């Protein structure tokens, strides 16, 4: 896969993808909150730009910025969705804060 995104910490994205046993053969990062233009997607898709790869991966945050380019070839574009899982009720700071807030009300 080739990874691309406009995020502050791309190394965390790389680590997430690698934890899924996906081989990363190339990356391209833009500054956080970058507004993509058509030419960035065309640049990424230029033949020979990256080593042989099956797909492009990006974040949900970046995928929504590409909606206007749906007329371009996007059959090789996939989105890595990240979910937060709270394994049990006392395991997170959020749970503690919520519990204190509810108890003091």
C-alpha positions in Angstrom: 0.0 0.0 0.0 0.9 3.6 -0.5 -0.2 5.8 2.5 -1.0 9.5 2.2 -2.6 12.0 4.5 -2.5 15.5 5.7 -2.1 14.9 9.5 0.1 16.1 12.3 1.6 12.7 13.2 1.8 10.4 10.2 4.0 8.0 12.0 1.0 6.9 14.1 -1.0 6.2 10.9 1.9 4.2 9.5 2.1 2.2 12.8 -1.7 1.5 12.6 -1.5 0.2 9.0 1.6 -1.9 9.7 -0.2 -3.4 12.8 -2.8 -4.7 10.2 0.0 -6.6 8.4 -0.1 -4.4 5.4 3.2 -3.7 3.6 3.8 0.0 3.2 5.8 0.6 0.0 5.4 4.4 -0.2 4.1 7.5 1.7 3.2 11.1 0.9 2.4 13.5 3.6 1.0 17.0 3.4 0.7 19.6 6.2 -2.1 19.0 8.7 -5.5 20.3 7.5 -4.2 20.6 3.9 -7.0 21.1 1.3 -6.3 18.7 -1.5 -6.6 19.7 -5.1 -7.2 17.5 -8.1 -3.5 17.6 -9.0 -2.5 15.9 -5.7 -4.6 12.8 -6.6 -3.2 12.9 -10.2 0.3 13.1 -8.8 -0.2 10.2 -6.5 -1.5 8.1 -9.4 1.2 8.8 -11.9 2.6 5.5 -13.1 6.0 4.7 -11.7 5.7 7.2 -8.8 5.8 4.5 -6.2 6.9 0.9 -6.0 4.4 -1.7 -7.2 1.3 -1.5 -4.9 -2.3 -2.7 -4.9 -3.9 0.3 -3.2 -3.8 3.7 -1.6 -4.7 4.1 2.0 -5.7 7.4 3.7 -7.5 8.5 6.9 -11.2 9.2 7.2 -10.3 12.9 7.8 -8.5 13.0 4.4 -11.1 10.9 2.5 -13.8 13.4 3.0 -11.6 16.0 1.3 -11.4 13.9 -1.8 -15.1 13.6 -2.4 -14.9 16.1 -5.2 -12.5 13.9 -7.1 -14.8 10.9 -7.5 -14.8 11.3 -11.2 -11.2 10.3 -11.1 -10.0 6.7 -10.7 -10.6 5.9 -7.1 -11.1 2.1 -7.3 -7.7 1.7 -5.6 -8.4 4.1 -2.7 -9.3 2.7 0.7 -9.9 4.4 4.0 -8.5 3.3 7.3 -11.2 3.8 9.9 -10.2 4.1 13.5 -12.6 3.3 16.4 -12.1 3.8 20.1 -13.0 0.8 22.2 -13.6 1.1 25.9 -13.0 -2.4 27.2 -14.6 -2.0 30.6 -16.4 0.8 32.4 -13.5 1.7 34.8 -10.7 1.6 32.3 -10.7 5.1 30.9 -10.3 8.7 32.1 -13.4 9.5 30.2 -15.4 7.1 32.3 -14.0 8.6 35.5 -14.8 12.1 34.5 -18.3 11.2 33.4 -19.0 9.3 36.6 -17.8 12.3 38.7 -19.9 14.7 36.7 -23.0 12.6 37.1 -22.5 12.0 40.8 -22.0 15.8 41.5 -25.2 16.7 39.6 
